[in-house]
Amino acid sequence: MAISYKQKCSRCKQNFVLVTWKTKFPVCYECQKSQLQGDITDPEMKKLLEIPE
């Protein structure tokens, strides 16, 4: 099992993010949310990614 710990977000410095040895730049969900928003045009991917927030 990998070692993980909590570290503050690199952008907002308010929220904590679960970090492992692979994480170089920890960013919380609130800061990353604007990048994740968008429209999906492919019908198969739309069906796959239809997950409630």
C-alpha positions, 0 to 999 in steps of 0.5 A: 500500500502506498504512503499517502498524506494530506497537503494544502492545495498549491493554488488556493492554500485552503483545502487539503488534498490527499497526496502520494509520491506521484503527485507533483502539484496537488490541486483540490477539486474546487480549483480543478472544477473549472478545467473539468467543465465542458460539453462532451460530444461523443455519445458513448463517452457521454453515457460513460461519464454521466456521473452526478457531481 
